[in-house]
Amino acid sequence: MSFFEKYNGTSNARLLRLERVIWPLVYGGLLALVLGWFTDNTQGADATGLYAVGSIALAMGLVAFYWRSRQREE
């Protein structure tokens, strides 16, 4: 018997779609924030847009991650 339960995914289509959306939002938001940080010195307006898009995507991903953690598979 292991300490952690093995998770092989879900068979619920709604939860599966949510799981597939979470990680692109989180990683895409982080990527946009890093790109904004690199372009901040040369292109200020572009960096502001990347900061805004990255922050929104990251926040949506984290909210979806929290929401998925509260859902139960039926």
mmCIF file of the N, C-alpha and C atoms, coordinates in Angstrom:
data_MODEL
# 
_entry.id   MODEL 
# 
loop_
_atom_site.group_PDB 
_atom_site.id 
_atom_site.type_symbol 
_atom_site.label_atom_id 
_atom_site.label_alt_id 
_atom_site.label_comp_id 
_atom_site.label_asym_id 
_atom_site.label_entity_id 
_atom_site.label_seq_id 
_atom_site.pdbx_PDB_ins_code 
_atom_site.Cartn_x 
_atom_site.Cartn_y 
_atom_site.Cartn_z 
_atom_site.occupancy 
_atom_site.B_iso_or_equiv 
_atom_site.pdbx_formal_charge 
_atom_site.auth_seq_id 
_atom_site.auth_comp_id 
_atom_site.auth_asym_id 
_atom_site.auth_atom_id 
_atom_site.pdbx_PDB_model_num 
ATOM 1   N N  . MET A 1 1  ? 0.840   -1.168 0.000   1.00 0.00 ? 1  MET A N  1 
ATOM 2   C CA . MET A 1 1  ? 0.000   0.000  0.000   1.00 0.00 ? 1  MET A CA 1 
ATOM 3   C C  . MET A 1 1  ? 0.889   1.236  0.000   1.00 0.00 ? 1  MET A C  1 
ATOM 4   N N  . SER A 1 2  ? 0.622   2.122  -0.929  1.00 0.00 ? 2  SER A N  1 
ATOM 5   C CA . SER A 1 2  ? 1.443   3.328  -1.019  1.00 0.00 ? 2  SER A CA 1 
ATOM 6   C C  . SER A 1 2  ? 0.825   4.463  -0.207  1.00 0.00 ? 2  SER A C  1 
ATOM 7   N N  . PHE A 1 3  ? 1.635   5.442  0.071   1.00 0.00 ? 3  PHE A N  1 
ATOM 8   C CA . PHE A 1 3  ? 1.187   6.586  0.859   1.00 0.00 ? 3  PHE A CA 1 
ATOM 9   C C  . PHE A 1 3  ? 0.245   7.477  0.047   1.00 0.00 ? 3  PHE A C  1 
ATOM 10  N N  . PHE A 1 4  ? 0.585   7.693  -1.220  1.00 0.00 ? 4  PHE A N  1 
ATOM 11  C CA . PHE A 1 4  ? -0.235  8.523  -2.095  1.00 0.00 ? 4  PHE A CA 1 
ATOM 12  C C  . PHE A 1 4  ? -1.071  7.635  -3.005  1.00 0.00 ? 4  PHE A C  1 
ATOM 13  N N  . GLU A 1 5  ? -2.282  8.089  -3.275  1.00 0.00 ? 5  GLU A N  1 
ATOM 14  C CA . GLU A 1 5  ? -3.113  7.367  -4.225  1.00 0.00 ? 5  GLU A CA 1 
ATOM 15  C C  . GLU A 1 5  ? -2.614  7.666  -5.635  1.00 0.00 ? 5  GLU A C  1 
ATOM 16  N N  . LYS A 1 6  ? -2.636  6.653  -6.472  1.00 0.00 ? 6  LYS A N  1 
ATOM 17  C CA . LYS A 1 6  ? -2.243  6.858  -7.859  1.00 0.00 ? 6  LYS A CA 1 
ATOM 18  C C  . LYS A 1 6  ? -3.406  7.475  -8.615  1.00 0.00 ? 6  LYS A C  1 
ATOM 19  N N  . TYR A 1 7  ? -3.128  8.513  -9.395  1.00 0.00 ? 7  TYR A N  1 
ATOM 20  C CA . TYR A 1 7  ? -4.162  9.208  -10.140 1.00 0.00 ? 7  TYR A CA 1 
ATOM 21  C C  . TYR A 1 7  ? -3.945  8.962  -11.619 1.00 0.00 ? 7  TYR A C  1 
ATOM 22  N N  . ASN A 1 8  ? -4.887  8.296  -12.252 1.00 0.00 ? 8  ASN A N  1 
ATOM 23  C CA . ASN A 1 8  ? -4.777  7.969  -13.672 1.00 0.00 ? 8  ASN A CA 1 
ATOM 24  C C  . ASN A 1 8  ? -5.669  8.841  -14.533 1.00 0.00 ? 8  ASN A C  1 
ATOM 25  N N  . GLY A 1 9  ? -6.140  9.934  -14.013 1.00 0.00 ? 9  GLY A N  1 
ATOM 26  C CA . GLY A 1 9  ? -7.022  10.796 -14.783 1.00 0.00 ? 9  GLY A CA 1 
ATOM 27  C C  . GLY A 1 9  ? -8.465  10.540 -14.413 1.00 0.00 ? 9  GLY A C  1 
ATOM 28  N N  . THR A 1 10 ? -9.327  11.217 -15.109 1.00 0.00 ? 10 THR A N  1 
ATOM 29  C CA . THR A 1 10 ? -10.745 11.106 -14.831 1.00 0.00 ? 10 THR A CA 1 
ATOM 30  C C  . THR A 1 10 ? -11.473 10.602 -16.069 1.00 0.00 ? 10 THR A C  1 
ATOM 31  N N  . SER A 1 11 ? -12.615 10.007 -15.856 1.00 0.00 ? 11 SER A N  1 
ATOM 32  C CA . SER A 1 11 ? -13.440 9.570  -16.978 1.00 0.00 ? 11 SER A CA 1 
ATOM 33  C C  . SER A 1 11 ? -14.572 10.555 -17.230 1.00 0.00 ? 11 SER A C  1 
ATOM 34  N N  . ASN A 1 12 ? -14.732 11.547 -16.352 1.00 0.00 ? 12 ASN A N  1 
ATOM 35  C CA . ASN A 1 12 ? -15.755 12.560 -16.511 1.00 0.00 ? 12 ASN A CA 1 
ATOM 36  C C  . ASN A 1 12 ? -15.289 13.565 -17.569 1.00 0.00 ? 12 ASN A C  1 
ATOM 37  N N  . ALA A 1 13 ? -16.076 13.754 -18.628 1.00 0.00 ? 13 ALA A N  1 
ATOM 38  C CA . ALA A 1 13 ? -15.663 14.611 -19.743 1.00 0.00 ? 13 ALA A CA 1 
ATOM 39  C C  . ALA A 1 13 ? -15.515 16.072 -19.330 1.00 0.00 ? 13 ALA A C  1 
ATOM 40  N N  . ARG A 1 14 ? -16.377 16.553 -18.457 1.00 0.00 ? 14 ARG A N  1 
ATOM 41  C CA . ARG A 1 14 ? -16.308 17.948 -18.019 1.00 0.00 ? 14 ARG A CA 1 
ATOM 42  C C  . ARG A 1 14 ? -15.031 18.213 -17.235 1.00 0.00 ? 14 ARG A C  1 
ATOM 43  N N  . LEU A 1 15 ? -14.687 17.310 -16.337 1.00 0.00 ? 15 LEU A N  1 
ATOM 44  C CA . LEU A 1 15 ? -13.466 17.477 -15.553 1.00 0.00 ? 15 LEU A CA 1 
ATOM 45  C C  . LEU A 1 15 ? -12.222 17.292 -16.411 1.00 0.00 ? 15 LEU A C  1 
ATOM 46  N N  . LEU A 1 16 ? -12.298 16.415 -17.395 1.00 0.00 ? 16 LEU A N  1 
ATOM 47  C CA . LEU A 1 16 ? -11.165 16.200 -18.295 1.00 0.00 ? 16 LEU A CA 1 
ATOM 48  C C  . LEU A 1 16 ? -10.877 17.462 -19.103 1.00 0.00 ? 16 LEU A C  1 
ATOM 49  N N  . ARG A 1 17 ? -11.920 18.120 -19.600 1.00 0.00 ? 17 ARG A N  1 
ATOM 50  C CA . ARG A 1 17 ? -11.726 19.379 -20.321 1.00 0.00 ? 17 ARG A CA 1 
ATOM 51  C C  . ARG A 1 17 ? -11.110 20.438 -19.432 1.00 0.00 ? 17 ARG A C  1 
ATOM 52  N N  . LEU A 1 18 ? -11.559 20.504 -18.191 1.00 0.00 ? 18 LEU A N  1 
ATOM 53  C CA . LEU A 1 18 ? -11.004 21.483 -17.252 1.00 0.00 ? 18 LEU A CA 1 
ATOM 54  C C  . LEU A 1 18 ? -9.535  21.196 -16.980 1.00 0.00 ? 18 LEU A C  1 
ATOM 55  N N  . GLU A 1 19 ? -9.176  19.934 -16.825 1.00 0.00 ? 19 GLU A N  1 
ATOM 56  C CA . GLU A 1 19 ? -7.773  19.573 -16.595 1.00 0.00 ? 19 GLU A CA 1 
ATOM 57  C C  . GLU A 1 19 ? -6.903  19.920 -17.794 1.00 0.00 ? 19 GLU A C  1 
ATOM 58  N N  . ARG A 1 20 ? -7.444  19.795 -18.989 1.00 0.00 ? 20 ARG A N  1 
ATOM 59  C CA . ARG A 1 20 ? -6.674  20.122 -20.194 1.00 0.00 ? 20 ARG A CA 1 
ATOM 60  C C  . ARG A 1 20 ? -6.511  21.621 -20.402 1.00 0.00 ? 20 ARG A C  1 
ATOM 61  N N  . VAL A 1 21 ? -7.352  22.430 -19.777 1.00 0.00 ? 21 VAL A N  1 
ATOM 62  C CA . VAL A 1 21 ? -7.272  23.879 -19.921 1.00 0.00 ? 21 VAL A CA 1 
ATOM 63  C C  . VAL A 1 21 ? -6.349  24.505 -18.879 1.00 0.00 ? 21 VAL A C  1 
ATOM 64  N N  . ILE A 1 22 ? -6.259  23.891 -17.726 1.00 0.00 ? 22 ILE A N  1 
ATOM 65  C CA . ILE A 1 22 ? -5.530  24.492 -16.608 1.00 0.00 ? 22 ILE A CA 1 
ATOM 66  C C  . ILE A 1 22 ? -4.060  24.732 -16.936 1.00 0.00 ? 22 ILE A C  1 
ATOM 67  N N  . TRP A 1 23 ? -3.359  23.707 -17.370 1.00 0.00 ? 23 TRP A N  1 
ATOM 68  C CA . TRP A 1 23 ? -1.905  23.841 -17.524 1.00 0.00 ? 23 TRP A CA 1 
ATOM 69  C C  . TRP A 1 23 ? -1.493  24.764 -18.658 1.00 0.00 ? 23 TRP A C  1 
ATOM 70  N N  . PRO A 1 24 ? -2.178  24.785 -19.810 1.00 0.00 ? 24 PRO A N  1 
ATOM 71  C CA . PRO A 1 24 ? -1.807  25.815 -20.798 1.00 0.00 ? 24 PRO A CA 1 
ATOM 72  C C  . PRO A 1 24 ? -2.023  27.237 -20.296 1.00 0.00 ? 24 PRO A C  1 
ATOM 73  N N  . LEU A 1 25 ? -3.076  27.450 -19.487 1.00 0.00 ? 25 LEU A N  1 
ATOM 74  C CA . LEU A 1 25 ? -3.279  28.780 -18.921 1.00 0.00 ? 25 LEU A CA 1 
ATOM 75  C C  . LEU A 1 25 ? -2.154  29.161 -17.967 1.00 0.00 ? 25 LEU A C  1 
ATOM 76  N N  . VAL A 1 26 ? -1.768  28.239 -17.101 1.00 0.00 ? 26 VAL A N  1 
ATOM 77  C CA . VAL A 1 26 ? -0.717  28.540 -16.125 1.00 0.00 ? 26 VAL A CA 1 
ATOM 78  C C  . VAL A 1 26 ? 0.622   28.768 -16.830 1.00 0.00 ? 26 VAL A C  1 
ATOM 79  N N  . TYR A 1 27 ? 1.016   27.833 -17.670 1.00 0.00 ? 27 TYR A N  1 
ATOM 80  C CA . TYR A 1 27 ? 2.317   27.967 -18.326 1.00 0.00 ? 27 TYR A CA 1 
ATOM 81  C C  . TYR A 1 27 ? 2.329   29.084 -19.364 1.00 0.00 ? 27 TYR A C  1 
ATOM 82  N N  . GLY A 1 28 ? 1.230   29.289 -20.064 1.00 0.00 ? 28 GLY A N  1 
ATOM 83  C CA . GLY A 1 28 ? 1.146   30.397 -21.014 1.00 0.00 ? 28 GLY A CA 1 
ATOM 84  C C  . GLY A 1 28 ? 1.219   31.741 -20.315 1.00 0.00 ? 28 GLY A C  1 
ATOM 85  N N  . GLY A 1 29 ? 0.558   31.852 -19.165 1.00 0.00 ? 29 GLY A N  1 
ATOM 86  C CA . GLY A 1 29 ? 0.632   33.088 -18.390 1.00 0.00 ? 29 GLY A CA 1 
ATOM 87  C C  . GLY A 1 29 ? 2.031   33.360 -17.886 1.00 0.00 ? 29 GLY A C  1 
ATOM 88  N N  . LEU A 1 30 ? 2.693   32.327 -17.390 1.00 0.00 ? 30 LEU A N  1 
ATOM 89  C CA . LEU A 1 30 ? 4.079   32.508 -16.941 1.00 0.00 ? 30 LEU A CA 1 
ATOM 90  C C  . LEU A 1 30 ? 5.001   32.883 -18.091 1.00 0.00 ? 30 LEU A C  1 
ATOM 91  N N  . LEU A 1 31 ? 4.792   32.276 -19.246 1.00 0.00 ? 31 LEU A N  1 
ATOM 92  C CA . LEU A 1 31 ? 5.611   32.605 -20.411 1.00 0.00 ? 31 LEU A CA 1 
ATOM 93  C C  . LEU A 1 31 ? 5.398   34.057 -20.833 1.00 0.00 ? 31 LEU A C  1 
ATOM 94  N N  . ALA A 1 32 ? 4.149   34.503 -20.840 1.00 0.00 ? 32 ALA A N  1 
ATOM 95  C CA . ALA A 1 32 ? 3.871   35.897 -21.204 1.00 0.00 ? 32 ALA A CA 1 
ATOM 96  C C  . ALA A 1 32 ? 4.488   36.862 -20.197 1.00 0.00 ? 32 ALA A C  1 
ATOM 97  N N  . LEU A 1 33 ? 4.463   36.521 -18.918 1.00 0.00 ? 33 LEU A N  1 
ATOM 98  C CA . LEU A 1 33 ? 5.092   37.385 -17.924 1.00 0.00 ? 33 LEU A CA 1 
ATOM 99  C C  . LEU A 1 33 ? 6.602   37.469 -18.128 1.00 0.00 ? 33 LEU A C  1 
ATOM 100 N N  . VAL A 1 34 ? 7.240   36.355 -18.423 1.00 0.00 ? 34 VAL A N  1 
ATOM 101 C CA . VAL A 1 34 ? 8.687   36.358 -18.657 1.00 0.00 ? 34 VAL A CA 1 
ATOM 102 C C  . VAL A 1 34 ? 9.024   37.131 -19.923 1.00 0.00 ? 34 VAL A C  1 
ATOM 103 N N  . LEU A 1 35 ? 8.230   36.964 -20.980 1.00 0.00 ? 35 LEU A N  1 
ATOM 104 C CA . LEU A 1 35 ? 8.477   37.728 -22.206 1.00 0.00 ? 35 LEU A CA 1 
ATOM 105 C C  . LEU A 1 35 ? 8.278   39.226 -21.967 1.00 0.00 ? 35 LEU A C  1 
ATOM 106 N N  . GLY A 1 36 ? 7.297   39.570 -21.163 1.00 0.00 ? 36 GLY A N  1 
ATOM 107 C CA . GLY A 1 36 ? 7.110   40.977 -20.813 1.00 0.00 ? 36 GLY A CA 1 
ATOM 108 C C  . GLY A 1 36 ? 8.283   41.530 -20.037 1.00 0.00 ? 36 GLY A C  1 
ATOM 109 N N  . TRP A 1 37 ? 8.840   40.725 -19.167 1.00 0.00 ? 37 TRP A N  1 
ATOM 110 C CA . TRP A 1 37 ? 9.995   41.159 -18.390 1.00 0.00 ? 37 TRP A CA 1 
ATOM 111 C C  . TRP A 1 37 ? 11.206  41.389 -19.295 1.00 0.00 ? 37 TRP A C  1 
ATOM 112 N N  . PHE A 1 38 ? 11.392  40.525 -20.300 1.00 0.00 ? 38 PHE A N  1 
ATOM 113 C CA . PHE A 1 38 ? 12.530  40.684 -21.207 1.00 0.00 ? 38 PHE A CA 1 
ATOM 114 C C  . PHE A 1 38 ? 12.354  41.864 -22.154 1.00 0.00 ? 38 PHE A C  1 
ATOM 115 N N  . THR A 1 39 ? 11.109  42.169 -22.533 1.00 0.00 ? 39 THR A N  1 
ATOM 116 C CA . THR A 1 39 ? 10.895  43.270 -23.477 1.00 0.00 ? 39 THR A CA 1 
ATOM 117 C C  . THR A 1 39 ? 10.604  44.591 -22.788 1.00 0.00 ? 39 THR A C  1 
ATOM 118 N N  . ASP A 1 40 ? 10.692  44.635 -21.482 1.00 0.00 ? 40 ASP A N  1 
ATOM 119 C CA . ASP A 1 40 ? 10.346  45.844 -20.738 1.00 0.00 ? 40 ASP A CA 1 
ATOM 120 C C  . ASP A 1 40 ? 11.257  47.019 -21.071 1.00 0.00 ? 40 ASP A C  1 
ATOM 121 N N  . ASN A 1 41 ? 12.533  46.787 -21.272 1.00 0.00 ? 41 ASN A N  1 
ATOM 122 C CA . ASN A 1 41 ? 13.477  47.885 -21.521 1.00 0.00 ? 41 ASN A CA 1 
ATOM 123 C C  . ASN A 1 41 ? 13.363  48.452 -22.928 1.00 0.00 ? 41 ASN A C  1 
ATOM 124 N N  . THR A 1 42 ? 13.005  47.630 -23.894 1.00 0.00 ? 42 THR A N  1 
ATOM 125 C CA . THR A 1 42 ? 13.004  48.103 -25.276 1.00 0.00 ? 42 THR A CA 1 
ATOM 126 C C  . THR A 1 42 ? 11.620  48.516 -25.767 1.00 0.00 ? 42 THR A C  1 
ATOM 127 N N  . GLN A 1 43 ? 10.621  47.765 -25.464 1.00 0.00 ? 43 GLN A N  1 
ATOM 128 C CA . GLN A 1 43 ? 9.262   48.022 -25.936 1.00 0.00 ? 43 GLN A CA 1 
ATOM 129 C C  . GLN A 1 43 ? 8.317   48.090 -24.741 1.00 0.00 ? 43 GLN A C  1 
ATOM 130 N N  . GLY A 1 44 ? 8.166   49.257 -24.168 1.00 0.00 ? 44 GLY A N  1 
ATOM 131 C CA . GLY A 1 44 ? 7.369   49.423 -22.954 1.00 0.00 ? 44 GLY A CA 1 
ATOM 132 C C  . GLY A 1 44 ? 5.899   49.086 -23.137 1.00 0.00 ? 44 GLY A C  1 
ATOM 133 N N  . ALA A 1 45 ? 5.321   49.512 -24.265 1.00 0.00 ? 45 ALA A N  1 
ATOM 134 C CA . ALA A 1 45 ? 3.894   49.252 -24.492 1.00 0.00 ? 45 ALA A CA 1 
ATOM 135 C C  . ALA A 1 45 ? 3.638   47.754 -24.705 1.00 0.00 ? 45 ALA A C  1 
ATOM 136 N N  . ASP A 1 46 ? 4.530   47.111 -25.431 1.00 0.00 ? 46 ASP A N  1 
ATOM 137 C CA . ASP A 1 46 ? 4.375   45.671 -25.637 1.00 0.00 ? 46 ASP A CA 1 
ATOM 138 C C  . ASP A 1 46 ? 4.533   44.910 -24.333 1.00 0.00 ? 46 ASP A C  1 
ATOM 139 N N  . ALA A 1 47 ? 5.462   45.340 -23.504 1.00 0.00 ? 47 ALA A N  1 
ATOM 140 C CA . ALA A 1 47 ? 5.679   44.679 -22.220 1.00 0.00 ? 47 ALA A CA 1 
ATOM 141 C C  . ALA A 1 47 ? 4.456   44.821 -21.329 1.00 0.00 ? 47 ALA A C  1 
ATOM 142 N N  . THR A 1 48 ? 3.819   45.994 -21.345 1.00 0.00 ? 48 THR A N  1 
ATOM 143 C CA . THR A 1 48 ? 2.618   46.193 -20.539 1.00 0.00 ? 48 THR A CA 1 
ATOM 144 C C  . THR A 1 48 ? 1.509   45.252 -20.984 1.00 0.00 ? 48 THR A C  1 
ATOM 145 N N  . GLY A 1 49 ? 1.348   45.089 -22.285 1.00 0.00 ? 49 GLY A N  1 
ATOM 146 C CA . GLY A 1 49 ? 0.349   44.153 -22.805 1.00 0.00 ? 49 GLY A CA 1 
ATOM 147 C C  . GLY A 1 49 ? 0.651   42.717 -22.419 1.00 0.00 ? 49 GLY A C  1 
ATOM 148 N N  . LEU A 1 50 ? 1.926   42.352 -22.494 1.00 0.00 ? 50 LEU A N  1 
ATOM 149 C CA . LEU A 1 50 ? 2.300   40.989 -22.107 1.00 0.00 ? 50 LEU A CA 1 
ATOM 150 C C  . LEU A 1 50 ? 2.099   40.755 -20.616 1.00 0.00 ? 50 LEU A C  1 
ATOM 151 N N  . TYR A 1 51 ? 2.403   41.776 -19.808 1.00 0.00 ? 51 TYR A N  1 
ATOM 152 C CA . TYR A 1 51 ? 2.150   41.659 -18.364 1.00 0.00 ? 51 TYR A CA 1 
ATOM 153 C C  . TYR A 1 51 ? 0.664   41.454 -18.090 1.00 0.00 ? 51 TYR A C  1 
ATOM 154 N N  . ALA A 1 52 ? -0.166  42.222 -18.776 1.00 0.00 ? 52 ALA A N  1 
ATOM 155 C CA . ALA A 1 52 ? -1.607  42.139 -18.551 1.00 0.00 ? 52 ALA A CA 1 
ATOM 156 C C  . ALA A 1 52 ? -2.157  40.780 -18.987 1.00 0.00 ? 52 ALA A C  1 
ATOM 157 N N  . VAL A 1 53 ? -1.802  40.350 -20.177 1.00 0.00 ? 53 VAL A N  1 
ATOM 158 C CA . VAL A 1 53 ? -2.283  39.061 -20.687 1.00 0.00 ? 53 VAL A CA 1 
ATOM 159 C C  . VAL A 1 53 ? -1.751  37.911 -19.836 1.00 0.00 ? 53 VAL A C  1 
ATOM 160 N N  . GLY A 1 54 ? -0.491  37.983 -19.474 1.00 0.00 ? 54 GLY A N  1 
ATOM 161 C CA . GLY A 1 54 ? 0.101   36.932 -18.655 1.00 0.00 ? 54 GLY A CA 1 
ATOM 162 C C  . GLY A 1 54 ? -0.519  36.848 -17.274 1.00 0.00 ? 54 GLY A C  1 
ATOM 163 N N  . SER A 1 55 ? -0.778  38.000 -16.677 1.00 0.00 ? 55 SER A N  1 
ATOM 164 C CA . SER A 1 55 ? -1.388  38.012 -15.347 1.00 0.00 ? 55 SER A CA 1 
ATOM 165 C C  . SER A 1 55 ? -2.806  37.455 -15.379 1.00 0.00 ? 55 SER A C  1 
ATOM 166 N N  . ILE A 1 56 ? -3.564  37.828 -16.398 1.00 0.00 ? 56 ILE A N  1 
ATOM 167 C CA . ILE A 1 56 ? -4.942  37.335 -16.513 1.00 0.00 ? 56 ILE A CA 1 
ATOM 168 C C  . ILE A 1 56 ? -4.951  35.837 -16.751 1.00 0.00 ? 56 ILE A C  1 
ATOM 169 N N  . ALA A 1 57 ? -4.100  35.354 -17.660 1.00 0.00 ? 57 ALA A N  1 
ATOM 170 C CA . ALA A 1 57 ? -4.057  33.916 -17.943 1.00 0.00 ? 57 ALA A CA 1 
ATOM 171 C C  . ALA A 1 57 ? -3.600  33.127 -16.718 1.00 0.00 ? 57 ALA A C  1 
ATOM 172 N N  . LEU A 1 58 ? -2.605  33.619 -16.019 1.00 0.00 ? 58 LEU A N  1 
ATOM 173 C CA . LEU A 1 58 ? -2.122  32.937 -14.825 1.00 0.00 ? 58 LEU A CA 1 
ATOM 174 C C  . LEU A 1 58 ? -3.190  32.917 -13.740 1.00 0.00 ? 58 LEU A C  1 
ATOM 175 N N  . ALA A 1 59 ? -3.869  34.019 -13.544 1.00 0.00 ? 59 ALA A N  1 
ATOM 176 C CA . ALA A 1 59 ? -4.935  34.069 -12.539 1.00 0.00 ? 59 ALA A CA 1 
ATOM 177 C C  . ALA A 1 59 ? -6.070  33.111 -12.894 1.00 0.00 ? 59 ALA A C  1 
ATOM 178 N N  . MET A 1 60 ? -6.450  33.070 -14.171 1.00 0.00 ? 60 MET A N  1 
ATOM 179 C CA . MET A 1 60 ? -7.506  32.149 -14.589 1.00 0.00 ? 60 MET A CA 1 
ATOM 180 C C  . MET A 1 60 ? -7.078  30.700 -14.384 1.00 0.00 ? 60 MET A C  1 
ATOM 181 N N  . GLY A 1 61 ? -5.823  30.399 -14.682 1.00 0.00 ? 61 GLY A N  1 
ATOM 182 C CA . GLY A 1 61 ? -5.320  29.048 -14.481 1.00 0.00 ? 61 GLY A CA 1 
ATOM 183 C C  . GLY A 1 61 ? -5.301  28.641 -13.021 1.00 0.00 ? 61 GLY A C  1 
ATOM 184 N N  . LEU A 1 62 ? -4.903  29.561 -12.153 1.00 0.00 ? 62 LEU A N  1 
ATOM 185 C CA . LEU A 1 62 ? -4.866  29.251 -10.725 1.00 0.00 ? 62 LEU A CA 1 
ATOM 186 C C  . LEU A 1 62 ? -6.268  29.102 -10.138 1.00 0.00 ? 62 LEU A C  1 
ATOM 187 N N  . VAL A 1 63 ? -7.202  29.919 -10.594 1.00 0.00 ? 63 VAL A N  1 
ATOM 188 C CA . VAL A 1 63 ? -8.588  29.778 -10.141 1.00 0.00 ? 63 VAL A CA 1 
ATOM 189 C C  . VAL A 1 63 ? -9.169  28.457 -10.630 1.00 0.00 ? 63 VAL A C  1 
ATOM 190 N N  . ALA A 1 64 ? -8.895  28.102 -11.877 1.00 0.00 ? 64 ALA A N  1 
ATOM 191 C CA . ALA A 1 64 ? -9.379  26.822 -12.399 1.00 0.00 ? 64 ALA A CA 1 
ATOM 192 C C  . ALA A 1 64 ? -8.729  25.648 -11.672 1.00 0.00 ? 64 ALA A C  1 
ATOM 193 N N  . PHE A 1 65 ? -7.466  25.791 -11.310 1.00 0.00 ? 65 PHE A N  1 
ATOM 194 C CA . PHE A 1 65 ? -6.767  24.749 -10.560 1.00 0.00 ? 65 PHE A CA 1 
ATOM 195 C C  . PHE A 1 65 ? -7.415  24.546 -9.189  1.00 0.00 ? 65 PHE A C  1 
ATOM 196 N N  . TYR A 1 66 ? -7.726  25.655 -8.512  1.00 0.00 ? 66 TYR A N  1 
ATOM 197 C CA . TYR A 1 66 ? -8.380  25.576 -7.208  1.00 0.00 ? 66 TYR A CA 1 
ATOM 198 C C  . TYR A 1 66 ? -9.784  24.984 -7.353  1.00 0.00 ? 66 TYR A C  1 
ATOM 199 N N  . TRP A 1 67 ? -10.507 25.436 -8.383  1.00 0.00 ? 67 TRP A N  1 
ATOM 200 C CA . TRP A 1 67 ? -11.867 24.942 -8.603  1.00 0.00 ? 67 TRP A CA 1 
ATOM 201 C C  . TRP A 1 67 ? -11.851 23.444 -8.890  1.00 0.00 ? 67 TRP A C  1 
ATOM 202 N N  . ARG A 1 68 ? -10.888 22.988 -9.684  1.00 0.00 ? 68 ARG A N  1 
ATOM 203 C CA . ARG A 1 68 ? -10.788 21.552 -9.995  1.00 0.00 ? 68 ARG A CA 1 
ATOM 204 C C  . ARG A 1 68 ? -10.462 20.759 -8.740  1.00 0.00 ? 68 ARG A C  1 
ATOM 205 N N  . SER A 1 69 ? -9.691  21.325 -7.841  1.00 0.00 ? 69 SER A N  1 
ATOM 206 C CA . SER A 1 69 ? -9.348  20.595 -6.619  1.00 0.00 ? 69 SER A CA 1 
ATOM 207 C C  . SER A 1 69 ? -10.563 20.393 -5.724  1.00 0.00 ? 69 SER A C  1 
ATOM 208 N N  . ARG A 1 70 ? -11.583 21.219 -5.880  1.00 0.00 ? 70 ARG A N  1 
ATOM 209 C CA . ARG A 1 70 ? -12.789 21.099 -5.077  1.00 0.00 ? 70 ARG A CA 1 
ATOM 210 C C  . ARG A 1 70 ? -13.860 20.231 -5.728  1.00 0.00 ? 70 ARG A C  1 
ATOM 211 N N  . GLN A 1 71 ? -13.673 19.849 -6.969  1.00 0.00 ? 71 GLN A N  1 
ATOM 212 C CA . GLN A 1 71 ? -14.653 19.015 -7.671  1.00 0.00 ? 71 GLN A CA 1 
ATOM 213 C C  . GLN A 1 71 ? -14.425 17.545 -7.328  1.00 0.00 ? 71 GLN A C  1 
ATOM 214 N N  . ARG A 1 72 ? -15.505 16.814 -7.230  1.00 0.00 ? 72 ARG A N  1 
ATOM 215 C CA . ARG A 1 72 ? -15.424 15.379 -6.970  1.00 0.00 ? 72 ARG A CA 1 
ATOM 216 C C  . ARG A 1 72 ? -15.904 14.610 -8.181  1.00 0.00 ? 72 ARG A C  1 
ATOM 217 N N  . GLU A 1 73 ? -15.230 13.543 -8.473  1.00 0.00 ? 73 GLU A N  1 
ATOM 218 C CA . GLU A 1 73 ? -15.648 12.697 -9.587  1.00 0.00 ? 73 GLU A CA 1 
ATOM 219 C C  . GLU A 1 73 ? -16.836 11.850 -9.150  1.00 0.00 ? 73 GLU A C  1 
ATOM 220 N N  . GLU A 1 74 ? -17.847 11.836 -9.995  1.00 0.00 ? 74 GLU A N  1 
ATOM 221 C CA . GLU A 1 74 ? -19.079 11.119 -9.644  1.00 0.00 ? 74 GLU A CA 1 
ATOM 222 C C  . GLU A 1 74 ? -19.086 9.718  -10.183 1.00 0.00 ? 74 GLU A C  1 
# 
